[in-house]
């Protein structure tokens, strides 16, 4: 199977995203792996499915594979799990000449990247994402991190991988809910700056929902290309890269409030995008047509766009004050003027945020 390759070129570094729908294609990274020890980080859901095969492929090129298995779940993306990885690296004498490899979803990719950024002030790593969410977003762009009890992704670093290896066939073993979670991050690109992608998603929604692999491979490649365009302009999120956080300020507050037990990340992002659309209209930056278009695309993928009234809007706003985009004491959110026309809105008042949340409660 011929692979699709998307290249990310940054100041001082570049790396490939290698995508196919039949195998873990490591031939393009054999020189990166040559003669090095590999610390292979996975979780207890993914490891039984893929760790043996991936270890076998890695062993063709590296000097040894050392697996470390995490518990599965967003609640384990924490200091204890990160510390456990560092202890494992120390116990196995993993040094700067060695390399880490992630094998799993967004949590595994994020925490492996942060361990790589932290260990010995930075070692190299490769991402092998196995969930749709990780393939379209978490594994690409160099954001790494873990959660703090007071908020999501409050601890982290920018640390770019040496390569991202995507085998879309892994989506066939993904639980249905996790697949839909990935679609929450996928639709984000259509609303940020790619209105033609919204049209493509609508036209291909049936094939996507049926998990047609060639269609999914094309979709993931488009998402990676979109993200690469933005990351290449703004690696450290000083400007335009913040647009990739559309819906995320609301989403992170929802996830933190519910202790990561009620919503997957992608589910929360989809709801957050709906809230951002409501806020855009409240602030008179757009009109009802935007809300209707957002909800219509969500409906094609059966994505939830409301939260129950049992979730306290005031508590969500309180959590949003810890968002990384806050400057001084003022809220900065990503809003939309239209489909594919997002922007950074400064000085957003909490009264309007509360109204947007309440408009998305049922």
ChimeraX attribute file (.defattr): number of C-alpha atoms within 10 A of each C-alpha:
attribute: neighborCount
match mode: 1-to-1
recipient: residues
	/A:1	8
	/A:2	10
	/A:3	17
	/A:4	16
	/A:5	18
	/A:6	17
	/A:7	17
	/A:8	22
	/A:9	15
	/A:10	15
	/A:11	8
	/A:12	5
	/A:13	10
	/A:14	14
	/A:15	18
	/A:16	19
	/A:17	25
	/A:18	23
	/A:19	25
	/A:20	24
	/A:21	20
	/A:22	15
	/A:23	17
	/A:24	21
	/A:25	20
	/A:26	19
	/A:27	13
	/A:28	12
	/A:29	19
	/A:30	15
	/A:31	12
	/A:32	19
	/A:33	24
	/A:34	15
	/A:35	16
	/A:36	21
	/A:37	23
	/A:38	23
	/A:39	23
	/A:40	22
	/A:41	24
	/A:42	28
	/A:43	21
	/A:44	14
	/A:45	16
	/A:46	21
	/A:47	19
	/A:48	11
	/A:49	12
	/A:50	16
	/A:51	19
	/A:52	12
	/A:53	14
	/A:54	19
	/A:55	17
	/A:56	11
	/A:57	16
	/A:58	24
	/A:59	18
	/A:60	15
	/A:61	19
	/A:62	20
	/A:63	14
	/A:64	17
	/A:65	19
	/A:66	16
	/A:67	19
	/A:68	17
	/A:69	19
	/A:70	20
	/A:71	14
	/A:72	17
	/A:73	17
	/A:74	19
	/A:75	16
	/A:76	18
	/A:77	23
	/A:78	19
	/A:79	16
	/A:80	11
	/A:81	18
	/A:82	20
	/A:83	12
	/A:84	15
	/A:85	22
	/A:86	19
	/A:87	12
	/A:88	16
	/A:89	19
	/A:90	12
	/A:91	9
	/A:92	12
	/A:93	11
	/A:94	21
	/A:95	15
	/A:96	14
	/A:97	10
	/A:98	21
	/A:99	22
	/A:100	26
	/A:101	29
	/A:102	29
	/A:103	25
	/A:104	29
	/A:105	28
	/A:106	27
	/A:107	28
	/A:108	33
	/A:109	30
	/A:110	27
	/A:111	25
	/A:112	30
	/A:113	32
	/A:114	24
	/A:115	28
	/A:116	28
	/A:117	23
	/A:118	16
	/A:119	17
	/A:120	12
	/A:121	9
	/A:122	15
	/A:123	20
	/A:124	20
	/A:125	29
	/A:126	27
	/A:127	30
	/A:128	27
	/A:129	30
	/A:130	28
	/A:131	28
	/A:132	28
	/A:133	24
	/A:134	23
	/A:135	33
	/A:136	26
	/A:137	21
	/A:138	22
	/A:139	34
	/A:140	25
	/A:141	22
	/A:142	21
	/A:143	22
	/A:144	27
	/A:145	27
	/A:146	28
	/A:147	21
	/A:148	14
	/A:149	12
	/A:150	12
	/A:151	19
	/A:152	26
	/A:153	20
	/A:154	15
	/A:155	14
	/A:156	18
	/A:157	20
	/A:158	16
	/A:159	23
	/A:160	25
	/A:161	27
	/A:162	19
	/A:163	25
	/A:164	26
	/A:165	27
	/A:166	32
	/A:167	22
	/A:168	25
	/A:169	20
	/A:170	20
	/A:171	19
	/A:172	14
	/A:173	12
	/A:174	17
	/A:175	11
	/A:176	11
	/A:177	13
	/A:178	19
	/A:179	19
	/A:180	22
	/A:181	24
	/A:182	25
	/A:183	24
	/A:184	29
	/A:185	30
	/A:186	27
	/A:187	23
	/A:188	25
	/A:189	25
	/A:190	23
	/A:191	28
	/A:192	23
	/A:193	20
	/A:194	18
	/A:195	16
	/A:196	13
	/A:197	20
	/A:198	22
	/A:199	13
	/A:200	12
	/A:201	20
	/A:202	15
	/A:203	11
	/A:204	15
	/A:205	16
	/A:206	13
	/A:207	14
	/A:208	19
	/A:209	16
	/A:210	10
	/A:211	17
	/A:212	15
	/A:213	19
	/A:214	15
	/A:215	15
	/A:216	22
	/A:217	23
	/A:218	14
	/A:219	19
	/A:220	22
	/A:221	22
	/A:222	17
	/A:223	24
	/A:224	25
	/A:225	18
	/A:226	19
	/A:227	19
	/A:228	21
	/A:229	15
	/A:230	19
	/A:231	22
	/A:232	16
	/A:233	16
	/A:234	15
	/A:235	20
	/A:236	17
	/A:237	16
	/A:238	10
	/A:239	12
	/A:240	15
	/A:241	18
	/A:242	20
	/A:243	24
	/A:244	22
	/A:245	21
	/A:246	28
	/A:247	25
	/A:248	26
	/A:249	30
	/A:250	27
	/A:251	27
	/A:252	24
	/A:253	26
	/A:254	30
	/A:255	22
	/A:256	22
	/A:257	18
	/A:258	12
	/A:259	15
	/A:260	18
	/A:261	12
	/A:262	13
	/A:263	18
	/A:264	19
	/A:265	22
	/A:266	26
	/A:267	25
	/A:268	30
	/A:269	33
	/A:270	31
	/A:271	28
	/A:272	29
	/A:273	31
	/A:274	28
	/A:275	29
	/A:276	26
	/A:277	32
	/A:278	28
	/A:279	26
	/A:280	27
	/A:281	20
	/A:282	16
	/A:283	16
	/A:284	10
	/A:285	14
	/A:286	19
	/A:287	17
	/A:288	12
	/A:289	13
	/A:290	20
	/A:291	22
	/A:292	13
	/A:293	16
	/A:294	24
	/A:295	20
	/A:296	14
	/A:297	18
	/A:298	20
	/A:299	12
	/A:300	13
	/A:301	19
	/A:302	14
	/A:303	22
	/A:304	17
	/A:305	21
	/A:306	19
	/A:307	19
	/A:308	10
	/A:309	12
	/A:310	8
	/A:311	15
	/A:312	16
	/A:313	19
	/A:314	15
	/A:315	13
	/A:316	22
	/A:317	20
	/A:318	12
	/A:319	20
	/A:320	26
	/A:321	18
	/A:322	18
	/A:323	21
	/A:324	14
	/A:325	20
	/A:326	16
	/A:327	12
	/A:328	6
	/A:329	9
	/A:330	14
	/A:331	22
	/A:332	21
	/A:333	28
	/A:334	24
	/A:335	29
	/A:336	29
	/A:337	18
	/A:338	21
	/A:339	22
	/A:340	18
	/A:341	15
	/A:342	19
	/A:343	17
	/A:344	16
	/A:345	15
	/A:346	15
	/A:347	12
	/A:348	14
	/A:349	12
	/A:350	16
	/A:351	10
	/A:352	15
	/A:353	26
	/A:354	18
	/A:355	15
	/A:356	23
	/A:357	26
	/A:358	20
	/A:359	15
	/A:360	17
	/A:361	17
	/A:362	10
